[in-house]
């Protein structure tokens, strides 16, 4: 078992290294989707038998990784950056969930998959999908399908949206940055799009507003995941008078705990120790990222290609519809303010 964990860690580290090298050369390939694809390949061609660890990767490692995401989220950043963008993020979230429910009836897709697509698209991409799946209890193929849809749509947005933003907003860099942060799904994709816009239009302000808006979207995990857990327990009729202390899974409690620690640290850490504080936050963020990538590798190891094909093109149609909804609603909002 230890040998397989070491092999998995080496595979993930290699994937992340190759992804970063490609990104430095303006070739954007998500390490997340690479982990899933390589896991799929290993499983399909029976290259290595990871059966003894894949459940731990997609369960234990995922929950630790999600919990550590909290250290990246500060309540005070949420307030400071939210003056313009928080309303459109809320509007987008509500619109996406209304439209996607209608689409699910029209396309006859399972509500569990639809919920993953909605949360992944409107909140923060793959991280939101993986966090939500631990509560909704999706099967591995649904999770893989949702990740594939969000990755494909988000990757296309990376190459189109920076130039679309410059055209729509006539190089109003702040609004362009908000547009990118509010409409592109995964954090790595948002960073890539922000860099492309910055390099194309020579605007640091645009990049800063892009990242700030995305941070606010990420912060919605603090609200969505506990609410989702509460709703799921109610729906499954598992709450009684003595079980309210069990409403939130432990990893969500730690997720909120780390966000509180981050927020308090930003206030009370002395100026001379801020450098160390940033190093600690970055270190926890890196550990979180690698744990989530290990979970995604485990996800790939658990997916059947045959079952994945059974979903067809409908989830991708939903994904593109969501993307167009986000683009239209964000554009109208930013044009009106």
C-alpha positions as a Markdown table, in Angstrom:
| # | Residue | x | y | z |
|---|---|---|---|---|
| 1 | Unk | 0.0 | 0.0 | 0.0 |
| 2 | Unk | 2.8 | 2.5 | 0.9 |
| 3 | Unk | 4.5 | 1.7 | -2.4 |
| 4 | Unk | 1.3 | 2.6 | -4.3 |
| 5 | Unk | 0.9 | 5.8 | -2.4 |
| 6 | Unk | 4.5 | 6.8 | -3.3 |
| 7 | Unk | 3.9 | 5.9 | -6.9 |
| 8 | Unk | 0.7 | 8.0 | -6.9 |
| 9 | Unk | 2.5 | 10.9 | -5.3 |
| 10 | Unk | 5.3 | 10.8 | -7.9 |
| 11 | Unk | 2.7 | 10.6 | -10.8 |
| 12 | Unk | 0.9 | 13.7 | -9.4 |
| 13 | Unk | 4.1 | 15.7 | -8.8 |
| 14 | Unk | 5.2 | 14.9 | -12.4 |
| 15 | Unk | 1.9 | 16.0 | -13.8 |
| 16 | Unk | 1.9 | 19.2 | -11.9 |
| 17 | Unk | 5.5 | 20.0 | -13.0 |
| 18 | Unk | 4.7 | 19.3 | -16.6 |
| 19 | Unk | 1.5 | 21.4 | -16.4 |
| 20 | Unk | 3.5 | 24.4 | -14.9 |
| 21 | Unk | 6.2 | 24.1 | -17.6 |
| 22 | Unk | 3.5 | 24.2 | -20.3 |
| 23 | Unk | 1.8 | 27.1 | -18.6 |
| 24 | Unk | 5.1 | 29.1 | -18.7 |
| 25 | Unk | 5.1 | 28.6 | -22.4 |
| 26 | Unk | 1.4 | 29.8 | -22.8 |
| 27 | Unk | 0.1 | 26.2 | -23.2 |
| 28 | Unk | -2.8 | 25.8 | -20.7 |
| 29 | Unk | -3.5 | 22.2 | -19.8 |
| 30 | Unk | -5.1 | 21.7 | -16.4 |
| 31 | Unk | -3.2 | 19.3 | -14.1 |
| 32 | Unk | -6.5 | 18.3 | -12.7 |
| 33 | Unk | -7.8 | 16.9 | -15.9 |
| 34 | Unk | -4.4 | 15.3 | -16.6 |
| 35 | Unk | -4.6 | 13.4 | -13.3 |
| 36 | Unk | -8.1 | 12.1 | -14.2 |
| 37 | Unk | -7.0 | 11.1 | -17.7 |
| 38 | Unk | -3.9 | 9.3 | -16.5 |
| 39 | Unk | -5.9 | 7.6 | -13.8 |
| 40 | Unk | -8.3 | 6.5 | -16.5 |
| 41 | Unk | -5.5 | 5.2 | -18.7 |
| 42 | Unk | -3.9 | 3.3 | -15.8 |
| 43 | Unk | -7.2 | 1.7 | -14.9 |
| 44 | Unk | -8.3 | 0.9 | -18.4 |
| 45 | Unk | -5.0 | -0.7 | -19.5 |
| 46 | Unk | -4.3 | -2.3 | -16.1 |
| 47 | Unk | -0.8 | -0.8 | -16.0 |
| 48 | Unk | -0.6 | -0.8 | -12.1 |
| 49 | Unk | -3.1 | -2.2 | -9.6 |
| 50 | Unk | -4.1 | 0.7 | -7.4 |
| 51 | Unk | -7.3 | -1.0 | -6.0 |
| 52 | Unk | -5.9 | -1.0 | -2.5 |
| 53 | Unk | -5.6 | 2.8 | -2.3 |
| 54 | Unk | -8.0 | 4.4 | -4.8 |
| 55 | Unk | -10.9 | 4.7 | -2.2 |
| 56 | Unk | -8.6 | 6.3 | 0.3 |
| 57 | Unk | -7.4 | 8.8 | -2.4 |
| 58 | Unk | -11.0 | 9.8 | -3.4 |
| 59 | Unk | -12.2 | 9.9 | 0.2 |
| 60 | Unk | -9.6 | 10.6 | 2.9 |
| 61 | Unk | -7.2 | 12.7 | 0.7 |
| 62 | Unk | -10.0 | 14.6 | -0.9 |
| 63 | Unk | -11.5 | 15.6 | 2.5 |
| 64 | Unk | -8.2 | 16.8 | 3.9 |
| 65 | Unk | -7.5 | 18.8 | 0.7 |
| 66 | Unk | -10.9 | 20.4 | 0.8 |
| 67 | Unk | -10.6 | 21.3 | 4.5 |
| 68 | Unk | -7.2 | 23.0 | 3.8 |
| 69 | Unk | -8.8 | 25.1 | 1.0 |
| 70 | Unk | -10.3 | 27.2 | 3.9 |
| 71 | Unk | -6.9 | 28.7 | 4.7 |
| 72 | Unk | -7.0 | 30.4 | 1.3 |
| 73 | Unk | -10.2 | 32.2 | 2.1 |
| 74 | Unk | -10.4 | 35.4 | 4.2 |
| 75 | Unk | -13.7 | 36.9 | 5.3 |
| 76 | Unk | -12.1 | 40.3 | 5.1 |
| 77 | Unk | -10.9 | 39.9 | 1.5 |
| 78 | Unk | -14.5 | 38.8 | 0.8 |
| 79 | Unk | -15.8 | 42.1 | 2.1 |
| 80 | Unk | -13.0 | 44.3 | 0.6 |
| 81 | Unk | -13.3 | 42.9 | -2.9 |
| 82 | Unk | -17.1 | 42.4 | -3.0 |
| 83 | Unk | -18.4 | 45.9 | -3.5 |
| 84 | Unk | -18.9 | 45.5 | -7.2 |
| 85 | Unk | -18.8 | 41.8 | -8.0 |
| 86 | Unk | -20.7 | 40.2 | -5.1 |
| 87 | Unk | -24.1 | 41.1 | -6.5 |
| 88 | Unk | -23.4 | 39.6 | -9.9 |
| 89 | Unk | -22.0 | 36.5 | -8.4 |
| 90 | Unk | -25.2 | 36.0 | -6.4 |
| 91 | Unk | -27.4 | 36.8 | -9.5 |
| 92 | Unk | -25.4 | 34.3 | -11.6 |
| 93 | Unk | -25.7 | 31.7 | -8.9 |
| 94 | Unk | -29.5 | 32.0 | -8.8 |
| 95 | Unk | -29.9 | 32.2 | -12.5 |
| 96 | Unk | -27.8 | 29.1 | -13.1 |
| 97 | Unk | -29.8 | 27.0 | -10.7 |
| 98 | Unk | -33.1 | 28.1 | -12.1 |
| 99 | Unk | -32.1 | 27.5 | -15.7 |
| 100 | Unk | -30.3 | 24.3 | -15.0 |
| 101 | Unk | -33.4 | 22.8 | -13.4 |
| 102 | Unk | -35.4 | 23.6 | -16.5 |
| 103 | Unk | -32.6 | 22.1 | -18.7 |
| 104 | Unk | -32.5 | 18.9 | -16.6 |
| 105 | Unk | -36.2 | 18.3 | -17.3 |
| 106 | Unk | -35.8 | 19.0 | -21.0 |
| 107 | Unk | -32.6 | 16.8 | -21.4 |
| 108 | Unk | -33.7 | 14.2 | -18.9 |
| 109 | Unk | -30.5 | 14.2 | -16.8 |
| 110 | Unk | -30.1 | 13.0 | -13.3 |
| 111 | Unk | -30.5 | 15.8 | -10.7 |
| 112 | Unk | -27.3 | 14.6 | -8.9 |
| 113 | Unk | -25.2 | 15.3 | -12.0 |
| 114 | Unk | -27.1 | 18.5 | -12.7 |
| 115 | Unk | -26.3 | 19.8 | -9.2 |
| 116 | Unk | -22.6 | 19.1 | -9.7 |
| 117 | Unk | -22.6 | 21.0 | -13.0 |
| 118 | Unk | -24.4 | 23.9 | -11.5 |
| 119 | Unk | -22.2 | 24.2 | -8.4 |
| 120 | Unk | -19.0 | 23.6 | -10.4 |
| 121 | Unk | -19.9 | 26.3 | -12.9 |
| 122 | Unk | -21.3 | 28.9 | -10.6 |
| 123 | Unk | -18.9 | 28.6 | -7.7 |
| 124 | Unk | -15.3 | 27.5 | -8.2 |
| 125 | Unk | -15.0 | 24.7 | -10.7 |
| 126 | Unk | -13.4 | 21.4 | -9.8 |
| 127 | Unk | -12.9 | 22.1 | -6.2 |
| 128 | Unk | -16.6 | 22.8 | -5.7 |
| 129 | Unk | -17.5 | 19.7 | -7.6 |
| 130 | Unk | -15.2 | 17.5 | -5.5 |
| 131 | Unk | -16.4 | 19.1 | -2.2 |
| 132 | Unk | -20.1 | 18.8 | -3.2 |
| 133 | Unk | -19.8 | 15.2 | -4.4 |
| 134 | Unk | -18.8 | 14.1 | -0.9 |
| 135 | Unk | -22.2 | 15.3 | 0.3 |
| 136 | Unk | -24.5 | 14.5 | -2.7 |
| 137 | Unk | -22.8 | 11.1 | -2.8 |
| 138 | Unk | -22.5 | 11.0 | -6.6 |
| 139 | Unk | -21.0 | 8.0 | -8.2 |
| 140 | Unk | -17.5 | 8.2 | -9.7 |
| 141 | Unk | -18.7 | 8.4 | -13.3 |
| 142 | Unk | -20.9 | 11.4 | -12.6 |
| 143 | Unk | -18.0 | 13.2 | -10.9 |
| 144 | Unk | -15.7 | 12.4 | -13.8 |
| 145 | Unk | -18.3 | 13.7 | -16.3 |
| 146 | Unk | -18.9 | 17.0 | -14.3 |
| 147 | Unk | -15.1 | 17.6 | -14.1 |
| 148 | Unk | -14.7 | 16.9 | -17.8 |
| 149 | Unk | -17.5 | 19.4 | -18.7 |
| 150 | Unk | -16.2 | 22.2 | -16.4 |
| 151 | Unk | -12.6 | 21.6 | -17.7 |
| 152 | Unk | -13.5 | 21.7 | -21.4 |
| 153 | Unk | -15.8 | 24.7 | -21.1 |
| 154 | Unk | -13.4 | 26.6 | -18.9 |
| 155 | Unk | -10.4 | 25.8 | -21.1 |
| 156 | Unk | -12.2 | 27.2 | -24.1 |
| 157 | Unk | -13.1 | 30.3 | -22.1 |
| 158 | Unk | -9.4 | 30.8 | -21.3 |
| 159 | Unk | -8.6 | 31.5 | -24.9 |
| 160 | Unk | -11.7 | 33.3 | -25.9 |
| 161 | Unk | -12.9 | 35.4 | -22.9 |
| 162 | Unk | -9.9 | 37.7 | -22.5 |
| 163 | Unk | -10.3 | 39.1 | -26.0 |
| 164 | Unk | -14.1 | 39.0 | -25.7 |
| 165 | Unk | -13.8 | 41.1 | -22.5 |
| 166 | Unk | -11.5 | 43.7 | -24.2 |
| 167 | Unk | -14.0 | 44.0 | -27.0 |
| 168 | Unk | -17.2 | 44.2 | -24.9 |
| 169 | Unk | -15.9 | 46.6 | -22.3 |
| 170 | Unk | -13.7 | 48.7 | -24.6 |
| 171 | Unk | -10.7 | 47.9 | -22.5 |
| 172 | Unk | -12.3 | 49.0 | -19.2 |
| 173 | Unk | -9.8 | 46.9 | -17.3 |
| 174 | Unk | -11.6 | 46.7 | -14.0 |
| 175 | Unk | -14.8 | 45.5 | -15.5 |
| 176 | Unk | -13.0 | 43.2 | -17.9 |
| 177 | Unk | -11.3 | 41.6 | -14.9 |
| 178 | Unk | -14.6 | 41.2 | -13.0 |
| 179 | Unk | -16.0 | 39.6 | -16.2 |
| 180 | Unk | -13.2 | 37.0 | -16.4 |
| 181 | Unk | -13.4 | 36.2 | -12.6 |
| 182 | Unk | -17.2 | 35.9 | -12.7 |
| 183 | Unk | -17.6 | 33.7 | -15.8 |
| 184 | Unk | -14.7 | 31.3 | -16.0 |
| 185 | Unk | -15.0 | 28.2 | -13.8 |
| 186 | Unk | -11.8 | 26.9 | -12.3 |
| 187 | Unk | -9.2 | 29.0 | -10.4 |
| 188 | Unk | -6.3 | 27.9 | -12.6 |
| 189 | Unk | -8.3 | 28.8 | -15.7 |
| 190 | Unk | -9.1 | 32.2 | -14.3 |
| 191 | Unk | -5.5 | 32.9 | -13.5 |
| 192 | Unk | -4.5 | 31.9 | -17.0 |
| 193 | Unk | -7.2 | 34.1 | -18.6 |
| 194 | Unk | -6.2 | 37.0 | -16.4 |
| 195 | Unk | -2.6 | 36.7 | -17.4 |
| 196 | Unk | -3.5 | 36.6 | -21.1 |
| 197 | Unk | -5.6 | 39.7 | -20.7 |
| 198 | Unk | -2.8 | 41.4 | -18.7 |
| 199 | Unk | -0.2 | 40.6 | -21.4 |
| 200 | Unk | -2.5 | 41.6 | -24.2 |
| 201 | Unk | -3.8 | 44.9 | -22.8 |
| 202 | Unk | -0.9 | 45.7 | -20.4 |
| 203 | Unk | -3.1 | 46.0 | -17.3 |
| 204 | Unk | -2.2 | 44.9 | -13.8 |
| 205 | Unk | -5.5 | 46.3 | -12.6 |
| 206 | Unk | -7.4 | 43.8 | -14.7 |
| 207 | Unk | -5.5 | 40.9 | -13.4 |
| 208 | Unk | -6.0 | 42.0 | -9.8 |
| 209 | Unk | -9.7 | 42.4 | -10.3 |
| 210 | Unk | -9.9 | 39.1 | -12.0 |
| 211 | Unk | -8.3 | 37.2 | -9.1 |
| 212 | Unk | -10.3 | 39.2 | -6.5 |
| 213 | Unk | -13.6 | 38.3 | -8.1 |
| 214 | Unk | -12.6 | 34.7 | -8.3 |
| 215 | Unk | -11.6 | 34.7 | -4.6 |
| 216 | Unk | -15.2 | 35.9 | -3.8 |
| 217 | Unk | -16.7 | 33.1 | -5.9 |
| 218 | Unk | -14.4 | 30.6 | -4.1 |
| 219 | Unk | -15.6 | 32.1 | -0.8 |
| 220 | Unk | -19.1 | 31.0 | -1.5 |
| 221 | Unk | -18.0 | 27.5 | -0.6 |
| 222 | Unk | -18.2 | 28.7 | 3.0 |
| 223 | Unk | -22.0 | 29.1 | 2.4 |
| 224 | Unk | -22.9 | 26.6 | -0.2 |
| 225 | Unk | -21.3 | 23.4 | 1.3 |
| 226 | Unk | -22.8 | 23.7 | 4.8 |
| 227 | Unk | -26.2 | 24.5 | 3.2 |
| 228 | Unk | -25.9 | 21.6 | 0.9 |
| 229 | Unk | -25.0 | 19.3 | 3.7 |
| 230 | Unk | -28.0 | 20.5 | 5.7 |
| 231 | Unk | -30.3 | 20.2 | 2.8 |
| 232 | Unk | -29.1 | 16.7 | 1.9 |
| 233 | Unk | -29.6 | 15.5 | 5.5 |
| 234 | Unk | -33.1 | 16.9 | 5.6 |
| 235 | Unk | -34.0 | 15.4 | 2.2 |
| 236 | Unk | -32.8 | 12.0 | 3.3 |
| 237 | Unk | -34.7 | 12.3 | 6.6 |
| 238 | Unk | -31.7 | 11.5 | 8.8 |
| 239 | Unk | -32.2 | 14.4 | 11.3 |
| 240 | Unk | -33.7 | 13.8 | 14.7 |
| 241 | Unk | -33.6 | 15.7 | 17.9 |
| 242 | Unk | -30.2 | 14.4 | 18.9 |
| 243 | Unk | -28.4 | 14.6 | 15.5 |
| 244 | Unk | -28.0 | 18.3 | 14.9 |
| 245 | Unk | -24.4 | 18.1 | 16.0 |
| 246 | Unk | -23.8 | 15.8 | 13.0 |
| 247 | Unk | -25.3 | 18.1 | 10.3 |
| 248 | Unk | -21.9 | 19.1 | 9.0 |
| 249 | Unk | -19.3 | 16.5 | 8.1 |
| 250 | Unk | -16.0 | 17.0 | 10.0 |
| 251 | Unk | -14.1 | 18.2 | 6.9 |
| 252 | Unk | -16.5 | 21.1 | 6.4 |
| 253 | Unk | -16.1 | 22.1 | 10.1 |
| 254 | Unk | -12.3 | 22.1 | 9.6 |
| 255 | Unk | -12.8 | 24.0 | 6.3 |
| 256 | Unk | -14.7 | 26.8 | 8.1 |
| 257 | Unk | -12.2 | 26.6 | 11.0 |
| 258 | Unk | -9.2 | 27.2 | 8.7 |
| 259 | Unk | -11.1 | 30.2 | 7.1 |
| 260 | Unk | -11.6 | 31.7 | 10.5 |
| 261 | Unk | -7.9 | 31.2 | 11.4 |
| 262 | Unk | -6.9 | 32.8 | 8.1 |
| 263 | Unk | -9.2 | 35.8 | 8.8 |
| 264 | Unk | -8.0 | 36.3 | 12.4 |
| 265 | Unk | -4.4 | 35.8 | 11.4 |
| 266 | Unk | -4.8 | 38.6 | 8.8 |
| 267 | Unk | -5.8 | 40.9 | 11.6 |
| 268 | Unk | -3.6 | 40.0 | 14.5 |
| 269 | Unk | -0.3 | 38.7 | 13.0 |
| 270 | Unk | 2.4 | 41.4 | 13.7 |
| 271 | Unk | 3.8 | 43.2 | 10.7 |
| 272 | Unk | 7.2 | 41.7 | 11.2 |
| 273 | Unk | 5.7 | 38.2 | 11.0 |
| 274 | Unk | 3.5 | 38.7 | 7.9 |
| 275 | Unk | 6.1 | 37.1 | 5.7 |
| 276 | Unk | 6.1 | 33.9 | 7.7 |
| 277 | Unk | 2.3 | 34.0 | 7.8 |
| 278 | Unk | 2.2 | 34.2 | 4.0 |
| 279 | Unk | 4.7 | 31.3 | 3.7 |
| 280 | Unk | 2.5 | 29.2 | 6.0 |
| 281 | Unk | -0.7 | 30.0 | 4.0 |
| 282 | Unk | 1.1 | 29.2 | 0.7 |
| 283 | Unk | 2.4 | 26.0 | 2.1 |
| 284 | Unk | -1.1 | 24.9 | 3.2 |
| 285 | Unk | -2.5 | 25.9 | -0.2 |
| 286 | Unk | 0.1 | 23.8 | -2.0 |
| 287 | Unk | -0.6 | 20.8 | 0.3 |
| 288 | Unk | -4.3 | 21.2 | -0.4 |
| 289 | Unk | -3.7 | 21.3 | -4.1 |
| 290 | Unk | -1.7 | 18.1 | -4.1 |
| 291 | Unk | -4.1 | 16.3 | -2.0 |
| 292 | Unk | -7.0 | 17.3 | -4.3 |
| 293 | Unk | -4.9 | 16.2 | -7.3 |
| 294 | Unk | -4.2 | 12.8 | -5.6 |
| 295 | Unk | -8.0 | 12.5 | -5.2 |
| 296 | Unk | -8.5 | 13.3 | -8.8 |
| 297 | Unk | -6.0 | 10.6 | -9.8 |
| 298 | Unk | -8.0 | 8.2 | -7.6 |
| 299 | Unk | -11.2 | 9.4 | -9.3 |
| 300 | Unk | -9.7 | 8.5 | -12.7 |
| 301 | Unk | -8.7 | 5.1 | -11.3 |
| 302 | Unk | -12.3 | 4.5 | -10.3 |
| 303 | Unk | -14.0 | 5.5 | -13.6 |
| 304 | Unk | -15.2 | 3.2 | -16.3 |
| 305 | Unk | -14.7 | 4.6 | -19.8 |
| 306 | Unk | -17.6 | 2.6 | -21.0 |
| 307 | Unk | -19.9 | 4.1 | -18.3 |
| 308 | Unk | -18.6 | 7.6 | -19.0 |
| 309 | Unk | -19.5 | 7.3 | -22.6 |
| 310 | Unk | -23.1 | 6.5 | -21.6 |
| 311 | Unk | -23.6 | 10.2 | -20.6 |
| 312 | Unk | -23.3 | 11.3 | -24.2 |
| 313 | Unk | -23.2 | 15.0 | -25.2 |
| 314 | Unk | -26.1 | 16.2 | -23.0 |
| 315 | Unk | -23.9 | 17.3 | -20.0 |
| 316 | Unk | -21.6 | 19.2 | -22.4 |
| 317 | Unk | -24.7 | 21.0 | -23.8 |
| 318 | Unk | -25.7 | 21.9 | -20.3 |
| 319 | Unk | -22.1 | 23.1 | -19.6 |
| 320 | Unk | -22.0 | 25.4 | -22.6 |
| 321 | Unk | -25.5 | 26.7 | -21.8 |
| 322 | Unk | -24.4 | 27.6 | -18.3 |
| 323 | Unk | -21.3 | 29.4 | -19.7 |
| 324 | Unk | -23.4 | 31.5 | -22.1 |
| 325 | Unk | -25.8 | 32.4 | -19.2 |
| 326 | Unk | -22.9 | 33.6 | -17.1 |
| 327 | Unk | -21.4 | 35.6 | -20.0 |
| 328 | Unk | -24.8 | 37.3 | -20.8 |
| 329 | Unk | -25.9 | 38.1 | -17.3 |
| 330 | Unk | -22.4 | 39.4 | -16.2 |
| 331 | Unk | -22.2 | 41.6 | -19.4 |
| 332 | Unk | -25.6 | 43.1 | -18.8 |
| 333 | Unk | -24.9 | 43.8 | -15.1 |
| 334 | Unk | -21.5 | 45.4 | -15.8 |
| 335 | Unk | -22.9 | 47.5 | -18.6 |
| 336 | Unk | -25.7 | 48.8 | -16.3 |
| 337 | Unk | -23.5 | 49.9 | -13.4 |
